[in-house]
Amino acid sequence: MTKEEVLQHVQGVIDAPSAYAGLKDVAKEYLAAVGKADEKEKAQKLIAALEECVCSIDDVLPFFASDKAKELFGADQAAAMLKKGQEVKAAGGNTCFCPACTNGKFVLDHKNLLLNA
């Protein structure tokens, strides 16, 4: 694993439609700091934000089954997301399958490459 691969996943968080604006901003700040004096500080901030934002599959399944999900996504899409989440869990996955969470989990799994820059 290389730092460049991890940086691609940081960009993946930024590009993910499911990431909220605040998380995208923290990720952008980190990328802008790469190679600069405040890189480690920005990496720590990004990691803290990802630890707060990356959802477990057990956290999102009840949401996908909720009336709020049906309201936001429509009943069919909410049902499809619930089914996908159940499949992920049945296959042993422990993280939400959305692009923000999957990219964020990858970054968290390799955070040492960002902190030891």
N, C-alpha and C positions, 0 to 999 in steps of 0.2 A: 504494500500500500504506500502510495506517495502522497505528499501534501497536495500536489496538483490535483489528484483524484478527489481529495476531500474538498478542495476549493470548488470543484465542479458541482459537488453536492450542496455547497453553500449557495452557489448560483441557482441550483435547483430549488432551494427554498424560496429564493427571490422570485423565481419564475412561476412558482406554484400558485394557481388561482385560489387554493384553499388556505394559503398563508395570510394572516391578517397584516395590515399595513405596518404596525409597530414592529413585528418580527422581521418583515422585509427591510425596514429601515436599519435595524440592528445588524442584519446580515450585510447590507450595503456598506455600512460604516466599517465593518470588519474587513471586507474586501478592499476598501479604499485605504486601509491601514497596513495591508500586507507589505512587508519590507520596510516599514517605518518604525519609529521609536515607540509608538503606542500600540503596536500590533498585539502584544500579549494582553494588554488591558482590554482591547476590543474583542479579542478571542474569549476572554473570561466573561465579558458581557454577553457575547453571542451564546456561549455555552449555557449560561444561566437562563437566558431567554428560551433556548431550546428545551432545557430541562423542565421549564414551566409549561411549554406549549405542546410538546410532542405527546400525543394521547395514546394510551394503551387501547388495545382492542376492546377490553372490558369496559372502558370508559365510553367508547363510541357506540357500542351495540345498543344500549338503552336509548341513546339519543336517536339513532336511526329508526327505532321502533316507536318513537314518540309522535304525538300530534304536531309538535313544533317542526320536526323533520318533514312531515307530510305537508305542512303549510309552506315551508321554505322551498322544498324540492318537488312537491307534488307526490301523490300517493304511490305512483308507479316507481318513480326514481327512489323514493325513500325505501320502498320494499326491495328494490334491486341493491341498494347500498347495504341494507340489513343482511340480505342473502350473501353478498360478497364478504361482509364482515364475519358472518358465521363460517363461511368457507375458509377465510384466513385463519380464524381461531381453530377450526377443526384440523387444519394443516400444521398447527403448532405456532402460528404467528402470534406475536404478543403486542404488536404495534398497529395503530390505525394504518390503513392502506392508502390514504390520500397522499398526493405528491409532497405536501409540506411535511407530513409526519415521516414518510419513508426517507426523504432526503435528510431531514433533521435527525432522525435516528442514526443514519449512516455517519453524520458529522459527530454526533455524541459518541458513537462506538469508536471513533478515531480521533477524539479530541486531543489526545497526547501529541499528535502531529501539529496541531495548531498552537498548543501551549508551549511546546519546546522549540519554537521558531527562533 
